[in-house]
């Protein structure tokens, strides 16, 4: 059996491991457009500011799992021939996984093209930012999400003057509520990073090809030597639009992670599937979701029939300037059927969102004690029963969910 995986990041590698377990003698080929082996993508902002950091997977994937790598770009699929079309040549498959992830959204701005403007999505991007920033003084970051925030902090740690611009009214929109965002914003400002909200870059001004400043939608102007764009991502699906695979925003899959074309599966950021809480079809650009989808896809490509229930569109865990931040599920509910519990102390912010006796959302800043329990409660949609008050008080323990407890079946 010939397995081909398009995409060498976490979804593709997780699938490859499961295929090898289920089909020890199979041929597994990983097609990667990036000319490097697998690495931890969430860690790439640290490459900008730190020396000697290694973000590569520690495992010898080729030797341990018998993977063959092809460092080329997949440009399409010949479904009748069961071949992947590469930038040079073709690969025949019996079963195929599309795990091409997502790419950065680059806005259509005057002056965007040219040196000094970077996305931050790959290791190459991070190293390019680091190299270009040497000797530069002023950085502007467009976007106040996790990518923009991490990039701004990294550039500030290099000693640069940094301004982060977010078009909405708070940093980390859709990931934090207004109060949590204010806490994080204060941390960022205390680190010497300027934040501009409710505005955006309208034009990049160059002189002799070099970035000199930006003009904002408000009319304000800011000096700049380097610009990092972090305004979001979109699934890498363009190469597959003429293949017959059903695609909306992302590739549509069933509960076995099969696409609409026989023997072709998809996993990770490239997929559109149901959010576990809302039931709304969504695209997830989260590492943990991609890893899980990859495992399920690999098991099923190897002959399993393991049903995938869906993902949480919001399931973020990070550290911002030494302060842990976790957000999971529905954090800003709309409707009278929700019960919201908030603790707002000097050194911590905790928010729990219940629907009946089920936890559907959690937000923690500073104190993330037992966040794993709360995440599993949300993800597995487990009713709390008499343990709801213990959840509110932060007194839940894993022992509460052994056989006989109301929430029996908690995944740990």
Residue, then its C-alpha position, 0 to 999 in steps of 0.5 A: x500500500x502506497x500512502x502519500x501525505x501532502x504536508x510535513x507539519x504536525x497533522x501530516x506527521x501524526x498521521x504518518x505515525x499512525x499509518x506506520x503502526x497499522x501498516x508496518x510494511x507500507x510505503x509512506x511518502x511525505x511531500x513538504x513544500x518547506x525545505x526542512x524536516x518537521x518542527x514545532x510551529x508555535x515556537x517560531x516567534x522565539x527564533x526571532x529573539x533567541x540564539x541557539x534555539x532548536x524547534x525541530x522535532x527530536x525524533x528521527x522520523x525517517x529512521x524511526x517511522x520509515x518515512x520518505x521525504x519529497x521536498x517539492x510543492x504539490x500543484x494538484x491531484x490527478x484523481x483518475x490516475x491516483x497521482x499527486x502532481x508536483x512542481x516537477x514530476x508525479x507521485x502515485x498513491x493508494x491513499x492520500x492525505x491532504x495536510x497542507x495547513x494554512x497560509x498567512x493572509x497578506x492584505x492588498x496594500x500599496x507598498x506591500x511588495x518588496x523587502x522589509x515586510x514579512x508574515x510569520x508562519x514558517x521557520x523561514x519567515x522567523x529567520x528572515x525577520x531576525x536577519x532583516x531586523x539586525x541594525x533596524x530601529x523601528x518595527x510595526x506589527x499589523x494584527x493583535x492576535x497571537x501571532x502579532x502579539x508574539x512577534x511584537x514581544x520578540x522584536x521588542x526583546x531585540x531592543x526595537x521600538x515596536x507598535x502593534x496595530x489591531x483593527x478591532x477594539x482589543x488585542x487577542x479578539x475572539x480569544x479573550x474577553x474585554x477584561x482579559x484583553x485589558x490585562x494582557x494589553x497592560x502587560x504588553x504596554x508595560x514591556x514598552x510596546x505601543x498598541x493602537x486599536x481600531x485602526x489599520x495600515x492603509x499604505x506602506x511608504x517606501x523610499x528607494x525600495x526600503x520601508x520608511x513609514x506606514x499610513x494608517x486608515x485614521x490618517x496617522x503616520x508611523x515610522x517603520x523599518x520593518x513590518x510584520x503582518x499577522x492578520x490571520x490565515x486561510x486554508x491552503x486549498x488552491x491546488x485542489x480546487x479542480x480535483x473534484x474534492x468538495x471545498x468551502x472555506x476549507x476541505x470538507x470531510x466526514x467523521x472519518x476525515x474522508x473527503x468527497x473523493x475516494x481514498x483521499x483524506x484531509x486533516x489539520x488547518x486545511x479542513x473545515x468541520x463542525x465546532x464541538x460547541x456551536x456545531x457551526x462548520x469552522x476552520x481551526x488553525x490550532x496546533x492541538x486540533x491539527x495533531x488530533x485530526x492527523x492521528x484520527x486520519x492516520x488510523x482510518x487510512x490504515x483501515x480503522x473506522x474511528x469517528x472524529x467528533x469535531x474540534x474546539x475553535x477556541x482552545x488556546x494555551x500560551x504564555x504572554x510575558x511570563x503570564x499564562x493565558x488559556x481560553x477554551x470554548x465559548x468565552x463571550x456567550x449571547x443568550x439568557x441560557x448561559x450562566x457566567x461566573x467571574x473571579x477578578x483578583x489582582x493576580x488572576x482572572x477566571x471566567x467559567x461559562x455554563x449552559x445548564x450544568x455543562x461547562x461550555x467555556x473557560x478563560x484563565x489569566x494568571x492562575x491556570x490551576x486544573x485548566x486541563x480538567x476544565x478543557x476536558x469537561x468542555x471538549x467532552x460535553x460532560x454534565x457536572x451534576x452535583x459537581x457544578x459548585x466544585x467547578x465554580x470554586x476551583x475544587x475539582x480533581x480528576x478523582x471526581x470523575x472516576x467510575x460512579x461520579x456524574x461526569x464519568x468518562x472524562x478523558x485524561 
